[in-house]
Amino acid sequence: MRRTALGVGVLLAASVAGVSSWRARPVRGATATWNEAAAANYLDGREIWWQQWPHAQRDHGTICVSCHTQLPYAMVRPALQRQMSEAGVPPAEKIMLDTVETRVNHWPEMVPFYSDEKSGAGKTAESHATEAILNAIILISYDTQQGHLRPVTRTALDAAWALQQKTGELAGGWLWQNFHLAPFESDESGYQGAALFLVEAENAPDRYASEPEVRQHLEQLQAFLQRGYAKQPVMNQLYILWASGKVHGLLSKEERNALLEEVRGLQQADGGWRLAAMDKSPRLDDSTQSTESDGYATGLTVLALEESGTKPGDAALRRGVAWLESHQEAAGNWPATSLNKERDPKTDIGKFMSDAATGYAVLALQEARSTPNP
């Protein structure tokens, strides 16, 4: 079972030498399979664009960490490199990791991505806490690949735990960047971020999760996730299903069975899932949400089923994997559209949800490939 998290928010930027063989595979319209090289090329191109986009530039020569574009790139690019036997870390990946380490090493002097003065009351604290969680997720993921927790990662973890809420509705969780834009910057987004952080912290090398003080923080986090589970949209509950494969007791047997029943009921006739049916956030315009299955919902659903122990022969899982195998676009991505408003999918901003969809789809397909069918 895969040891790295996604992630919402999960950012992984590491490269481990591999010896697995690879050969090119046809894209959508040929056979039911997928093309690793096309996915890597798409994600490389999107990461390069993001690093050059003026709106992504931040202080000290760093770049804003985005949940939609940098996140999927970081989650999947190292594994794609191994599968394709590429030599060396792609330059864009190294820039991304350097940015995170720079911000962690100089954390006290870093300017939050958003501020109260420019973006509204509360945004400085929200942005600060969100970045602390994402930085820690990135670096834990990297160190898990290497098998050792580096000092910079402990610094990131300390910063995250220092901002964990102690009282109130968010006790055990964190403030989260909220611009009322689903699924990454909405009222519920902090919940998925906390769930991803739980998975990564539990996976951290050097038995980090067993340290007494850390264990206390993790227990408070688990209580936060369990307390808020029933109020979350199905998409967020899938993160808990995913985490439950690692954290025993996170979901009760009754909660797991009810969620699995609902997920199976939401599967569409073509074998995929539709984001708008699993996160019913209100639209910001009068446009009608697509009724087609998408790579974001399908990729995350398949991944959560796989990581939580669903058997490869499960009918819903097999149909979901088949949908992913047959719906990669010629550009290398998987399709998805905004929950918030109608956007032109040919524009860079209009591709944000496809960026995220591609990350989840590749993670799910990599896991399917590593698990033999009965």
TAURFEN-V579368 format. One record per residue. N is the residue number from 0. PSI is psi in whole degrees, 0 to 359 (999 if undefined). BURIAL is b if it has 9 or more other ideal C-beta (glycine too) atoms within 8 Angstrom, else e. Layout:
# TAURFEN-V579368
N/PSI/BURIAL
N/PSI/BURIAL
This chain:
# TAURFEN-V579368
0/140/e
1/138/b
2/354/e
3/149/b
4/169/b
5/210/b
6/105/b
7/230/b
8/71/b
9/124/b
10/121/b
11/127/b
12/85/b
13/161/b
14/125/e
15/128/e
16/138/e
17/162/e
18/9/e
19/141/e
20/157/e
21/144/e
22/149/e
23/145/e
24/146/e
25/156/e
26/186/b
27/137/e
28/350/e
29/277/e
30/171/e
31/79/e
32/189/e
33/164/b
34/107/b
35/318/b
36/320/b
37/319/b
38/317/b
39/317/b
40/319/b
41/311/b
42/322/b
43/313/b
44/320/e
45/323/b
46/318/b
47/317/b
48/315/b
49/318/b
50/338/b
51/348/e
52/127/b
53/323/e
54/344/e
55/354/b
56/137/e
57/181/b
58/163/e
59/28/b
60/24/e
61/176/b
62/141/b
63/135/b
64/113/b
65/141/b
66/338/b
67/328/b
68/306/b
69/323/b
70/303/b
71/325/b
72/312/b
73/325/b
74/322/b
75/341/b
76/319/b
77/318/b
78/322/b
79/323/b
80/316/b
81/317/b
82/326/b
83/4/b
84/41/b
85/149/e
86/117/e
87/158/e
88/132/e
89/139/b
90/320/e
91/324/b
92/319/b
93/320/b
94/317/b
95/313/b
96/320/b
97/321/e
98/313/b
99/314/b
100/324/b
101/315/b
102/325/b
103/314/b
104/338/e
105/32/b
106/313/b
107/333/e
108/359/e
109/140/b
110/128/e
111/152/b
112/325/b
113/154/b
114/160/b
115/320/b
116/320/e
117/333/e
118/357/b
119/161/e
120/134/e
121/350/e
122/331/b
123/310/b
124/319/e
125/313/b
126/320/b
127/314/b
128/318/b
129/314/b
130/322/b
131/317/b
132/313/b
133/319/b
134/317/b
135/319/b
136/315/b
137/308/b
138/326/b
139/316/b
140/316/b
141/312/b
142/330/b
143/322/b
144/326/b
145/342/b
146/14/e
147/138/e
148/115/b
149/160/b
150/321/e
151/328/b
152/320/b
153/324/b
154/317/b
155/318/b
156/317/b
157/319/e
158/321/b
159/312/b
160/328/b
161/336/e
162/3/b
163/131/b
164/139/b
165/332/e
166/171/e
167/190/e
168/328/e
169/10/b
170/125/b
171/343/b
172/205/b
173/156/b
174/155/b
175/144/b
176/122/b
177/108/b
178/19/e
179/39/e
180/110/e
181/151/b
182/1/b
183/337/b
184/54/b
185/183/b
186/328/e
187/355/b
188/327/b
189/333/b
190/314/b
191/323/b
192/319/b
193/322/b
194/318/b
195/321/b
196/321/b
197/313/b
198/313/b
199/317/b
200/321/b
201/331/b
202/350/b
203/141/b
204/176/b
205/28/e
206/37/e
207/317/b
208/344/b
209/354/e
210/133/e
211/313/e
212/321/e
213/320/b
214/321/b
215/316/e
216/317/b
217/323/b
218/322/e
219/321/b
220/316/b
221/320/b
222/320/b
223/315/b
224/320/b
225/322/e
226/325/e
227/359/b
228/313/b
229/336/e
230/357/e
231/150/b
232/161/b
233/320/b
234/320/b
235/325/b
236/333/b
237/327/b
238/325/b
239/322/b
240/315/b
241/309/b
242/333/b
243/339/b
244/340/b
245/324/e
246/106/b
247/134/e
248/0/e
249/322/b
250/137/b
251/164/e
252/321/e
253/319/e
254/318/b
255/312/b
256/320/e
257/319/e
258/316/b
259/321/b
260/318/e
261/318/b
262/316/b
263/325/e
264/335/e
265/353/b
266/133/b
267/169/b
268/331/e
269/0/e
270/350/b
271/183/b
272/160/b
273/126/b
274/316/b
275/336/b
276/344/e
277/349/b
278/100/b
279/44/e
280/142/b
281/143/e
282/153/b
283/356/e
284/187/e
285/9/e
286/158/e
287/132/e
288/146/e
289/145/e
290/3/e
291/152/e
292/152/b
293/161/b
294/332/b
295/304/b
296/318/b
297/316/b
298/314/b
299/320/b
300/312/b
301/316/b
302/315/b
303/320/b
304/315/b
305/310/b
306/337/b
307/3/b
308/10/e
309/134/b
310/143/e
311/333/b
312/356/e
313/132/b
314/314/e
315/319/b
316/315/b
317/321/b
318/324/b
319/317/b
320/318/b
321/322/b
322/315/b
323/319/b
324/330/b
325/5/e
326/22/b
327/133/b
328/164/b
329/330/e
330/351/e
331/352/b
332/172/b
333/143/b
334/146/b
335/153/b
336/163/b
337/140/b
338/342/b
339/320/b
340/166/e
341/127/e
342/147/b
343/115/e
344/351/b
345/348/e
346/162/e
347/317/e
348/324/e
349/347/b
350/358/b
351/313/b
352/329/b
353/328/b
354/310/b
355/318/b
356/321/b
357/321/b
358/311/b
359/319/b
360/315/b
361/317/b
362/315/b
363/318/b
364/325/b
365/318/b
366/320/b
367/322/b
368/326/e
369/348/e
370/112/e
371/143/e
372/151/e
373/999/e
